[in-house]
Amino acid sequence: MKNDFDVIIAGCGVAGLYGAINLPADMKVLILSKRESTLCNSALAQGGIAGVYNSPEDSPEKHKNDTFIAGGFENDPVSTEILVTEAAENLAKIIELGVDFDKTSDGEYHRTLEGGHSMHRIFHHKDATGFEIESKLLEYVKTLSNVTILENAVACDVKRTKTGFSFLVLKDGDYITYNCRRTIFATGGIGRVYEFTTNSAIATGDGIAMAYDMGAQIKHLSYIQFHPTAFNNKHTRECFLISEAVRGEGAYLKNCHGERFMQNYDKRLELAPRDVVSHSIIFEARKTGSDDFYLDISYKDPDFIRNRFPMIYENLLEAGYDMTKDMIPIFPCQHYLMGGINVDPDARTNIEGLYACGECSHTGVHGNNRLASNSLLEALVFSKRAAKDIAAKLKDCTGELEEYKFEIPENAPHIPTGIRTEIRKIMQKAYFVLPDVSELAAGLEKVSQIRNDLINGNYKIDRDYVEARSLATVAFIVLTEACEIASGNAEITKNNAED
C-alpha cells in the first residue's frame, strides 16, 4: 500500500508544528524530522518572540517601523504589515496551547527590550523561549490523531507529480516513498555552511536546495545575519549564543582593552541592530588588531542575572565563566538567514502546491537584517496562513495520488571525506560579516565544482550525501548572488568615477 498523505511537512520546528496544528483535523498529515524532533533552530531561540499583545502603549505600527529600520527598509511592506498585525492572535493561540511566558509580580506578562526595538515587546520564557514554544507545540501535535511525526527520517529527494509530490525518505536504513497533494518546507536555516554557527546540526539548507532543484525561486540567500554576541569558543562548530536580551538588560560591549566602543559607531550603542553591532566589532577589531571582545553585565545584581538568564549562566559556568563576575568572551558568528525560498503572503512558492515557512522561506519581512525576536513570530504567522490556504485548496480534492519512481544507486560508495569542511572554509573566508571581494569568484568556482561532482557522481544516497549536496547548493547560490552584487557595486563605482 502506498504511503499517501494530504500534506507532508518537512521540518519539525515551530513553523512545521504550527502549520500542522492549523490544518483541518480531517486532513492526513506527515511531519518529517531529519533527526530527533526537538533538534532544530526553533528550540535554540533564547531571547523571545516579539509582538504587540495587550499592550496599550505599543502598537503594530511602531513594531513595523522598528522592523523596517532594522531591515534597511528593504522589507516587503505587505508581508511586514501582516506580521505585526497578526502577532496578537498567534500569541494568544500559543498561550492557549500552554506556552508559559514569564510574568511580573503583579501577574502581567513581562516584556523585555532587545536591539532595534523602541518598546519593551519581547515575550519570553526565561532565556529558553524557543524550547518552551517548541516543546508545547510538539506536545499538542502528538495528541492529534491526523498527524504522524516521523523522526530520524532524511528527505533525500522530492519530485513533482501530476497530483502533488513524492518524497524519497531514508528511515532506519530503508528507502520509503511518501506521496502528498501539498507540501510545506519548514526545514530551517543554512548555518552549517559556515565553520562556526549558532545553528543546530540539522541546519544544512536541505529544503532550500531541493526547492531550487525543483525550480522554485530563491531570493536574497546572501542576506545572512551574523549575531554579534556568540560565546567565543572556537573549539566547537556550534557556538553558544549569548542572547540579545543580555544587552537588552544593560550589558556593555567591550574591546580587548576592556573599553566600551559602540559610541564610536552608532548612537544606539549596544542596542543597535545586529548587523550594525557585528560590523562595529569587525571595524574595532581592525582598529585594535585584536579579535578579543567581551560582553559585561557583571555590574548588575547577581541574583537578577541568575534568575533572568539561568540557561546562559549555567552554560557559561560550565565553560569557566561566571557572568555575575566575569566578562564574557564574544565574537560575531553566523546566526540567521533573511533570504530563502521566495513566497507570497500565504507562504506559496512559484511552484503549485509547494509552500515554505520559517527560516528557509523568504517572506520579505526581515529586509536585509532581521529585527531581534521576529523569527519565531514569522514562523507562526506564515505557517498558519499556509495551512489556511492549503485547507481551502484541498477542501474538495479527492482521487488517488501518483507516485514517482525514484532510482536508487546500488552498491554506490560514500562521498569522499572532507567535502563539507572544504565548503565551510570557503564560506568563512569569502563571505563572513564583511565579504572579501577578492575571494568571492574563486570561492564560487570551487563550490560550483563540488556541487557538480556531487550531483553527477554515483554516490550512496544517505544523510552525509544529502547534507553535502545541500551545503554545496546553498554556497553556490550565496556566492553567485554575492559576486553579482560585488560586480554591480564595482560598475557603480566606475560610472561615478567617470562622471
C-alpha positions in Angstrom: 0.0 0.0 0.0 1.3 3.4 -0.9 2.1 6.0 1.8 -0.3 8.7 0.8 -1.0 11.9 2.8 -2.8 15.1 2.1 0.1 17.2 3.3 3.7 16.4 4.1 5.6 18.9 6.2 9.4 18.8 6.0 10.7 20.1 9.3 9.6 19.7 12.9 10.4 23.2 14.3 7.9 25.9 15.3 6.8 26.6 11.7 6.3 22.9 10.8 4.4 22.1 14.1 2.2 25.2 14.0 1.4 24.5 10.4 0.2 21.1 11.3 -1.9 22.4 14.2 -3.7 24.8 11.9 -4.6 22.2 9.2 -8.1 20.7 9.4 -8.5 17.6 11.5 -9.8 15.6 8.6 -6.5 16.0 6.7 -3.9 13.3 6.9 -0.6 15.0 7.7 3.0 13.7 7.9 5.8 15.6 9.6 9.3 14.6 8.6 12.0 15.3 11.2 15.6 14.7 9.9 16.8 14.0 13.5 15.0 13.9 16.8 12.0 16.2 16.8 13.5 18.8 19.3 16.8 19.2 17.4 16.0 22.4 15.5 16.9 26.1 15.4 13.5 26.9 17.0 14.5 25.1 20.2 17.7 27.1 20.4 16.0 30.5 20.3 16.8 32.2 23.6 15.6 35.8 23.7 11.9 35.6 22.9 9.2 36.4 20.5 8.2 39.9 19.5 4.7 41.1 19.2 2.1 43.7 20.3 -0.4 41.9 22.5 -2.5 43.6 25.3 0.0 46.5 25.3 -1.8 49.9 25.2 1.4 51.9 24.9 2.7 49.9 22.0 1.2 49.4 18.5 1.7 47.3 15.4 2.7 50.5 13.6 5.6 51.0 16.0 6.6 47.4 15.6 6.5 47.7 11.8 8.6 50.8 11.9 11.3 49.2 14.0 11.3 46.2 11.7 11.7 48.5 8.7 14.6 50.4 10.3 16.4 47.2 11.2 15.8 45.8 7.7 17.3 48.8 5.9 13.8 49.5 4.5 14.2 46.6 2.2 11.3 44.8 3.9 8.2 43.7 1.9 5.5 46.2 3.1 2.6 43.8 2.7 4.1 40.8 4.5 5.5 43.1 7.2 2.1 44.6 7.8 0.7 41.0 8.1 3.5 40.1 10.5 2.8 42.8 13.0 -1.0 42.9 12.8 -1.4 39.2 13.1 1.0 38.9 16.0 -1.6 39.2 18.7 -3.9 36.4 17.5 -1.0 34.0 17.2 0.5 34.9 20.6 -2.9 34.3 22.1 -3.1 30.9 20.4 0.2 29.6 21.7 -0.6 30.8 25.2 -3.9 28.9 24.9 -1.8 25.8 23.9 0.2 26.1 27.1 3.2 28.3 26.3 4.3 29.8 29.6 5.7 33.3 29.2 7.3 35.0 32.2 5.2 37.3 34.3 5.9 40.2 36.6 5.0 40.1 40.3 1.6 41.7 39.6 0.7 38.9 37.1 1.3 40.8 33.9 3.4 39.4 31.1 7.0 40.6 31.3 8.2 42.1 28.1 11.9 42.7 27.6 13.8 45.0 25.3 16.2 43.9 22.5 18.4 45.7 20.0 16.5 47.7 17.4 13.2 47.7 19.3 11.8 51.1 20.5 9.4 49.4 23.0 9.5 46.5 25.5 7.6 44.0 23.4 9.6 40.7 23.7 7.7 37.9 25.4 10.0 35.3 26.8 10.3 32.2 29.0 13.5 32.8 31.0 16.2 32.6 28.3 14.8 29.5 26.6 11.8 30.8 24.8 12.2 28.8 21.7 12.5 25.5 23.5 9.4 26.4 25.6 7.3 27.1 22.4 8.7 24.1 20.5 8.0 21.7 23.5 4.4 22.9 24.0 3.6 22.8 20.3 5.1 19.3 20.0 3.2 18.1 23.0 0.0 19.3 21.4 0.7 17.9 18.0 1.3 14.5 19.5 -2.4 14.5 20.6 -3.6 15.0 17.0 -4.8 11.7 15.5 -4.5 13.0 11.9 -0.8 13.9 12.3 2.1 11.5 12.1 5.6 12.5 13.2 8.5 10.5 11.6 11.8 11.1 13.5 15.3 10.4 12.1 13.8 10.5 8.6 16.0 12.0 5.9 14.2 13.6 3.0 16.7 12.6 0.3 14.8 13.9 -2.7 11.4 15.4 -3.7 9.8 15.2 -7.1 6.7 16.8 -8.5 3.9 14.6 -9.8 0.7 15.2 -11.6 -1.2 15.0 -8.3 1.4 16.7 -6.0 4.7 15.5 -4.7 6.7 12.3 -3.9 9.4 12.2 -1.2 12.2 9.7 -1.1 12.8 9.2 2.6 15.7 7.3 4.3 14.5 5.8 7.6 16.4 3.1 9.6 18.4 2.1 6.5 15.4 1.7 4.2 14.2 4.0 1.4 10.5 4.7 1.5 8.4 6.8 -0.8 5.7 9.1 0.6 3.2 11.0 -1.6 1.1 14.1 -0.9 -1.1 16.7 -2.6 0.6 19.7 -0.9 3.8 20.2 0.9 5.3 22.7 3.4 9.0 23.1 3.5 9.9 24.2 7.1 13.5 22.9 7.1 15.2 25.8 8.8 18.4 27.6 8.1 21.8 27.2 6.5 24.2 27.7 9.5 26.2 24.6 8.9 27.6 26.1 5.7 29.9 28.0 8.0 32.7 26.8 10.2 31.1 28.5 13.2 27.4 29.0 13.7 24.7 29.2 16.5 22.5 26.8 14.4 21.8 23.2 15.3 23.2 20.2 13.4 20.2 19.9 11.1 20.6 23.4 9.6 22.1 22.4 6.2 19.7 24.1 3.9 18.1 20.9 2.6 14.7 22.4 1.8 16.2 25.4 0.0 18.4 23.1 -2.1 15.5 20.7 -3.0 13.2 23.7 -3.8 16.0 25.2 -6.0 16.4 21.9 -7.9 12.6 21.8 -8.5 12.7 25.3 -10.0 11.5 27.3 -7.0 12.6 31.0 -6.9 15.3 31.6 -4.3 15.7 35.2 -3.2 18.3 37.1 -1.2 20.1 34.0 0.1 23.2 36.2 0.5 21.3 38.1 3.2 22.9 36.3 6.1 22.8 37.6 9.7 25.8 37.3 11.9 24.9 37.5 15.5 27.4 39.9 17.3 27.5 38.1 20.6 28.2 34.4 20.2 30.3 32.9 23.0 33.8 32.9 21.6 34.7 29.3 22.0 36.3 28.3 18.7 36.7 24.7 19.8 33.2 23.7 18.7 31.4 24.3 15.4 28.1 25.1 17.2 28.7 28.3 19.1 26.6 29.0 22.2 24.6 32.2 21.7 24.6 35.0 24.3 21.1 36.3 23.8 20.3 39.8 22.5 18.3 40.1 25.7 21.5 40.3 27.8 22.3 43.6 26.1 18.6 44.5 26.4 19.0 44.2 30.2 22.1 46.5 30.1 25.2 44.6 29.2 28.1 46.5 27.8 30.3 45.6 24.8 34.0 46.0 25.4 37.1 45.6 23.3 40.4 44.0 24.1 41.3 46.9 26.4 38.1 46.4 28.4 36.7 49.7 27.0 33.3 50.3 25.6 33.4 51.2 21.9 29.9 51.3 20.4 29.7 55.1 21.0 32.2 55.4 18.2 29.9 53.7 15.7 26.2 54.2 16.5 24.2 56.4 18.8 22.1 53.4 19.9 25.2 51.9 21.4 24.8 48.3 22.5 21.1 48.3 21.4 21.8 49.0 17.7 20.6 46.3 15.3 22.6 43.1 14.9 24.2 43.9 11.6 25.4 47.3 12.9 26.9 45.8 16.0 28.6 42.9 14.1 30.1 45.4 11.6 31.2 47.6 14.5 33.0 44.7 16.1 34.9 43.9 12.9 35.8 47.6 12.4 37.0 47.7 16.1 39.0 44.5 15.6 40.8 46.1 12.6 41.4 49.2 14.7 42.8 47.4 17.7 44.4 44.5 15.9 42.7 42.1 18.2 39.7 39.7 18.0 39.2 39.8 21.8 35.8 41.2 22.6 33.6 40.9 25.7 30.1 41.3 26.9 29.9 42.6 30.5 26.8 42.6 32.7 28.7 41.9 36.0 27.7 45.3 37.4 24.1 44.1 37.7 22.7 42.3 40.8 23.9 38.7 40.7 20.5 37.3 41.7 18.9 39.2 38.9 21.4 37.8 36.4 21.0 34.2 37.5 17.2 34.4 37.6 16.8 36.2 34.3 19.4 34.1 32.3 19.6 30.7 34.0 20.5 28.7 30.9 23.1 31.2 29.8 24.5 31.4 33.3 24.8 27.6 33.7 26.4 27.1 30.3 29.0 29.8 30.8 29.7 28.5 34.3 30.5 25.1 32.7 32.9 26.8 30.3 34.6 28.5 33.2 33.0 31.9 33.2 30.7 33.4 35.9 28.7 36.1 34.2 27.9 37.7 37.5 31.6 38.5 38.0 33.4 37.9 34.7 33.3 39.5 31.2 32.0 37.0 28.6 34.3 36.5 25.5 32.2 37.0 22.4 32.6 37.4 18.6 30.2 37.5 15.6 29.0 34.2 14.3 26.6 33.0 11.6 23.1 33.1 13.1 20.2 33.6 10.8 19.1 33.7 7.1 16.9 36.5 5.9 16.5 35.1 2.4 15.3 31.7 1.2 12.6 30.1 -0.9 10.6 33.1 -2.1 6.9 33.1 -1.1 3.9 35.3 -1.2 1.9 36.4 1.9 0.2 33.0 2.1 3.6 31.2 2.0 3.1 30.0 -1.5 6.1 29.5 -3.8 6.0 29.8 -7.6 5.6 26.0 -7.7 1.9 25.0 -7.4 1.3 23.1 -4.1 4.7 23.9 -2.6 4.8 26.2 0.5 7.7 27.4 2.6 7.6 28.7 6.2 10.1 29.7 8.8 13.8 30.4 8.3 14.0 28.5 4.9 11.5 30.9 3.4 11.8 34.5 2.1 8.7 36.3 3.1 10.5 39.7 2.9 9.6 40.7 6.4 13.2 40.9 7.5 14.6 43.1 4.8 18.4 42.9 4.8 18.7 42.4 8.6 16.2 40.7 10.9 14.9 42.6 13.9 15.6 40.6 17.1 12.8 38.1 18.0 10.8 38.5 14.8 11.8 35.0 13.7 9.5 32.9 15.9 6.7 35.3 15.1 7.3 34.9 11.4 7.2 31.1 11.8 3.8 31.3 13.5 2.1 33.9 11.3 3.0 32.5 7.9 2.7 28.8 8.7 -0.9 29.5 9.9 -1.6 31.3 6.6 -0.1 28.4 4.6 -2.3 26.0 6.5 -5.4 28.1 5.8 -4.6 28.3 2.1 -4.0 24.6 1.9 -7.3 23.9 3.6 -9.1 26.0 1.1 -7.3 24.4 -1.9 -7.8 20.8 -0.8 -11.4 21.2 0.5 -12.9 19.1 -2.3 -9.8 17.4 -3.5 -10.0 13.6 -3.9 -8.6 10.8 -6.0 -5.6 8.5 -6.0 -2.1 10.1 -5.7 0.6 9.4 -8.3 3.9 8.0 -7.0 7.2 8.9 -8.5 9.6 6.0 -9.1 13.0 7.0 -7.6 16.2 5.4 -8.9 18.5 4.5 -6.0 22.1 3.6 -6.9 23.1 0.1 -5.7 26.5 -0.6 -4.1 27.5 3.1 -4.5 30.4 4.5 -2.5 30.0 7.1 0.3 31.0 10.6 -0.6 34.7 11.4 0.0 35.6 12.8 3.4 36.2 16.5 3.9 33.7 17.9 1.4 31.6 19.7 3.9 34.7 21.0 5.7 36.1 22.4 2.4 32.7 24.2 1.8 32.7 25.7 5.2 36.3 27.1 4.9 35.4 28.7 1.6 32.3 30.4 3.0 34.1 31.5 6.2 36.9 33.1 4.1 34.8 34.7 1.3 31.6 35.7 2.9 31.8 36.4 6.7 30.2 39.7 8.1 32.0 41.9 5.6 32.5 39.9 2.3 36.1 39.5 1.0 35.5 40.6 -2.6 38.9 39.2 -3.6 37.8 35.7 -2.5 34.3 35.6 -3.9 35.0 34.5 -7.5 37.5 31.8 -6.5 35.1 30.5 -3.8 32.2 30.4 -6.3 34.3 28.4 -8.8 35.3 25.9 -6.1 31.8 25.3 -4.7 30.4 25.0 -8.2 32.8 22.2 -9.0 32.0 20.5 -5.7 28.3 20.7 -6.4 28.6 19.3 -9.9 30.7 16.4 -8.7 28.1 15.5 -6.1 25.1 15.8 -8.4 26.8 13.9 -11.3 28.6 11.4 -9.2 27.2 8.0 -8.4 27.3 8.2 -4.6 25.3 6.4 -1.8 22.2 8.4 -1.0 22.4 8.9 2.8 22.4 11.8 5.2 26.0 12.7 4.6 25.4 12.9 0.9 22.2 14.9 1.2 23.7 17.4 3.6 26.8 17.9 1.5 24.8 18.4 -1.7 22.6 20.9 0.2 25.5 22.8 1.5 27.2 22.9 -1.9 24.0 24.2 -3.4 23.5 26.8 -0.7 27.1 28.0 -1.0 26.7 28.2 -4.8 23.6 30.3 -4.6 25.0 32.6 -1.9 28.3 33.2 -3.7 26.6 33.7 -7.1 24.5 36.5 -5.5 27.5 38.0 -3.7 29.5 38.1 -6.9 26.7 39.7 -8.8 26.3 42.4 -6.0 30.1 43.0 -6.0 30.1 43.3 -9.8 27.2 45.8 -9.6 28.9 47.8 -7.0 32.1 47.9 -9.0 30.2 49.1 -12.0 28.6 51.9 -10.0 32.0 53.0 -8.6 33.4 53.0 -12.2 30.5 55.1 -13.5 30.7 57.6 -10.6 34.4 57.9 -11.3 33.8 58.6 -14.9 31.1 61.2 -14.1 
